[in-house]
Amino acid sequence: MPDLANADSTVQCTHGGSCTATKKISKVKAKGAKLIPKGTKYAVSGCSLPPPIVANGPCVMGQGASQPLKKVKSGGKKVAAKKTKWTCTPTGSKAKIADTQSKVKGK
């Protein structure tokens, strides 16, 4: 099974900002945390990219799960995985995920 992204997964923009998912799937948990559905946006805080004139930062929002898992769903929704690509706005920078879970248990 591929590595699943959950609410406790560490997601950061390339400038070190922390990304927090704005939506979570409550029916299934991975590593004790809710899974992240396709199309989830991430609020970014702590991005070190300078604002305009010097650069085009900081990253404010990230769009996740643009390439969700095709066969893994929770509550009828596709879920995000480590291979999923995240892009931050307004900078267009990428966000990267670490700390994923490869096994889930259902009740």
PyMOL commands that set and color helices and strands:
alter all, ss='L'
color gray80, all
select strands_A, chain A and resi 10-13+18-21+25-30+33-35+41-45+61-63+73-74+77-78+86-89+94-98
alter strands_A, ss='S'
color yellow, strands_A
deselect
rebuild
show_as cartoon
